[in-house]
Amino acid sequence: MPFEEVKKVWMNGRLVDFADAKVHVFTHAIHYGSGLFEGIRCYNTKRGPAIFRLPEHTRRLFDSCKIYRMDMPYSADEINRACIDTIQANDFEDCYLRPVVYRGFHSLGVFPGSCPVDVVIGAWRWGKYLGPEAIEQGVDVRVSSWNRMAPNTFPALAKATGNYMNSILIRQEAAIDGYSEGIALDVNGYVSEGSGENIFVIRDSKIFTPPFGASILGGITRDSILRIAKDFGYEVVESLIPREMLYIADEVFFTGTAAEVTPIRSIDRMKIGSGRRGPITERLQKEFFAYINGEIPDRYNWLTPVYAERDAAVRKPALVAS
């Protein structure tokens, strides 16, 4: 999807014009991948634009910074406010948010030394990641020849820019072979995740998903679906999943901020279940979309209003002069 030019980008504490949102070519992150980021959605709900699970995304960003020994120069509240300000500055009702924390320009070398820690937040409109038809019809995927990183090589729980070189290989291989996405295994041959999505497998009405130990990112949407599924009364098991279980599953689906909840209809040209979205996937998916669209109460407090001050001012009764 081509990038659409926007009005403003938040950079190190201030909003700048899109054309001025630049970094030096010798920025440390460009050469060594020393960046950490988040992907966050803002939805135009029936009660107004709202950011989905903003505090949880911000916490994960701070966790990533801690793992990589990068001192965030802003508080969590300041980052949350900056996300809201960025959306407001671009007059968006719905959008995708991308906060990035990275080692900036000072010196080059693997050791970041005195390179500053810079923070940027961008926002743009982004539709359905795997296509609008995928939400109902499902997608065709393959098991990748590329594995996820081994434990104690790269920290999978950190959402680091460098980790996504692995994702690029998985995604490119899938596209070249005519698939929508790839599924990576961990170094022990167990199911890990997609190039940018967590994965769920359903068999006999029981829901399985790989644990953190399978080199997965702890997805915010993954956590949301786990909560919803448990509230619906489904048995949910976080356990190692052998590759062959994918082929004999009744249903399989992806979750992610970009992918949301996307059914998988075939894996390695083998039909999954009926070859279309299954009933449990559909139920979880519809509940998730009803939630993010504001059609049901925000019972988990997952939605942060973007224009709360503006809407409050509109609702405030005008003073009548005596």
N, C-alpha and C positions, 0 to 999 in steps of 0.2 A: 504494500500500500504506500503510494508516494506521500512524503511528509508535507503536510499543509503548513505554510507559514502562519505564525501566530503573532499576536501583538507584543506580548511581554514574556520575559524569562526572569526568574528570580535567581540572582547570582550574589553569593556572599553578602546577604543582608539587604539587597536593594533590587528593585525591579528595573530591568534594562530593556531596551528595544530588541526585538528578535535579531535584527541585523548586527547588533553590537554584542551578542552573546558568543564571545570567542575565547579560545585559549591559545597559548603559545605552542608552537610545533614541538618544543622540547619539554612539554609537560610530562612529568614522570609517568602518569597513568597511560599516556599514549604509547610509551616505550615498554612498560612493564606490566600493564594491566592492573595497576594499583588503584582500582576504583570499586566502590560498593554502591548498590542502588536498590531501589524499590520500584514496583509497578503497582499503581493504585488506580481504582476506578471511581469516578464520580458519576452517579446516576441521576437522571431527571425523574425523581419519584413523584407520585401523586401529591406529596406534601412539599414539593420543591426539591431543588438539587441537593444531593447529599453524598458525602464521600463514604465509601464502604470500608469499614474497619480501619479508619485512619490511625488511631492510637496503636493498634497491633502492628500495622506496617511500620510505623515509626519506631516502635520498640525493636522490631527485627532489624531495622537499619542500624540502630545503636548497638545491637548485639553483634552485627557484622563488623562494625567499627572496632568493638572491643576485641574480637577474635584477631583482627589484623593490626591491633595496637595503634589505631588511628584515633586521636583525640578529637571528638566532634566539638567544633567551636560554638555550637548553639545548643540550647536545651531542647528537650522533646516538645515542650509547649511552643517554643519559637518555631520549630520545624512544622508542627501542626498548623500554626497560624500562617506560616509562609505558604503552605499548600493551599489554604483557603484564599490567601491574598492573590496567589498566582491564577487561580480559577477566576476570581472576581476581576482581575486586571484584564483578562481575555474575554470577559462577558460570556463565559461558557455556562451552559445548563447541564451538559454532560460531557465528559472527557476522560482521557487517560492521563494520569500524573506520573512523572518520572523524577523523583529526587535522586541525585547522584552525589556521593562524597568521594573525593579523589585527591591523590597527591599531585600538587600543582608544580609550577615552574620554579626551580631554583638551581638544581644540579642533577646530573645524570649518574647512574650507577644503581645496582640492584638495591643497595642500602639506601632508603629514602632520605636519610640524614635530615637536613634542614628544609626539605621540601614542604611547603605549606599544605594544610588540609583545606581544600576548597569545597564549597557546597553549591550545587545548582539544582533548581527545580523547574522542570518544563511541563507543559500541558498541551495536549492536542486531542483532536477527535479521532477515535479509533473504533471501528465497527467490530463485528464478530471475527475473531482471530482466525478461525479455520473455516470461515464462510457462513453466511446466514442459514443456508440449507443444512449445514452440518448439525445444527442444534436438534433437528427432528430426524433427519435421515441417517446421521452418523457418518464417520469417516473411515477410510481404508488406511491401515498403517502396517508397518513392518517392524520386526525386531532388528535393531541396528547391529552392524558388525562392530560398532564402537561401544566400549564399556564406559560406565561412569567411573570417576576417579576412585582409587582405592583409599580406604581409611588411612589417615595419617600421611596423606600426600597433599591434597587440597581439602580444606574444611568445607564439606558439602552444606553445612548449616549456615554458612555465610553466603549471602547473595552477592557474589563478587563478579566484576566484569570479566576477569580472566577465566573464570569457570565456564563462561559461555563460548569459549573457543571449542570446547567439547560439544556443546549444544549445536554449534554451527555445523560441525562435521556430521552429527546425527541428522539434522534437518536437511542439509544438502543431499546426503545420500538418499534419504527418503524421497525427496523431490525428483532427483535424477531417475529413480526407479519407478516413478509414477504414483507415489503414495503421498498422503496428506501430512503424515508425521511419522516419526520413528519412536520406538520404545527401546530404551537402553537397559541392559542388564548390569548388575554390579560385577566386581572382579571375581566373585564366587559363582556367577552364573544365575543369580536370583534376579527377579524383576526389580528394577529401580524406579525409573520414571521416564517421561517423554523429554524432548529437548527443552521444553519450558512448561511442563505440566506434571502434576502428580497423577497417579493412576489408581483406579478402584476395580476390583474383580468381584463379581457376584456369582455364587454357586449355591443352589438350594436355599435361596432367600437369605443367605448369610453373606455379609459384605466384608471383603478382605482388602487391605491396603498395606503396602510395604512400610516397615518401621524406619525410624531415623537411621538405624544401623545399616540400611541398604543404600547408603550414599544418596539420600534424597534431600531436597530442600524442604524445610518445614513450611508447607504452603498455608497461606491464610485461608484461601478458598477450601483447601483440603480440610482444615480444622472446622470450617463452617459446615461442610457436608457431614463430617463426623458428628457434630453436635445435632444437626437436623435429623440424621439417620437414627441416632440413639433416642432422640425425643419421639420419633415415630415408632420406636419399639424394635427396631432391627438389631440383630446381633452383629456387632462390628468387631473385627479381629485385625489387629495390627501385627502382622507376622511375615516371615520370609515367604515369598511366592515363587515356586519353580516355574520356569518358562512354559512347560507343557500345560500348566493350569490355565494359561491364557486361552489355549485352543479349545478346552473343554468347558470353559465358563459359560454360564447362561447369559451374562451381560458383562460388558467392560466399558468404563468411561473415564475420560480425562477430567481433571479440575485445574483451574488456574485463574489468575486475575484476568489474563487476556482470553483464555479459552473458556472461562466460566465453567459450565458443565456440558461437556461434549461427548455424546455416545460414540463408541467404536463398533463398527458393523463387521469389519473383517481384520484379521491379523495374518500376515504372510499368505494372503489369498485364501485363508480359511474363514468361512462364515462363522460369526459369533452368534450363538443362539438362533434367533429367527432372521438374522441379517439386517436388523433395524433396531431402533431404540427399544429397549426392554421396559417392562412395566415399573420396575423399581427405580431404574434410572429416570424414567419419565416423572414419577412421583417426586423424587428428590429434586429434579430439575425444575419442575413447576413450582415447588415450594420456594426454591432458591430465587427464581425469577419474580415470583409474587412478592418476596421479601425485598429484593433490591429495587423493585418498582414501586414500593410503598403501598401495595395493595392489601397487606396484612400488617398488624401492629409490629412495631420494632421491639419485640420482646427480649432481644438480646442486647439492645443498645449498641447496634452495629453501625448506625447511620449518623454521620455528623453533618448537620445542615450547613450549607455554604453561605446562604444569604439570610442568616437568622436575624441580623441587625436590620437589614432592609425590610424584611417581612414584618418584623415587630413594629417598625416605624409606620408601615402601611396600615397595620391593624390598630395602632394607637389612635384613639378618638381626638379630633382636633379641638383645641380650646376655643370656646365661644366667648367673644368679647361682650362684656356687660354694657 
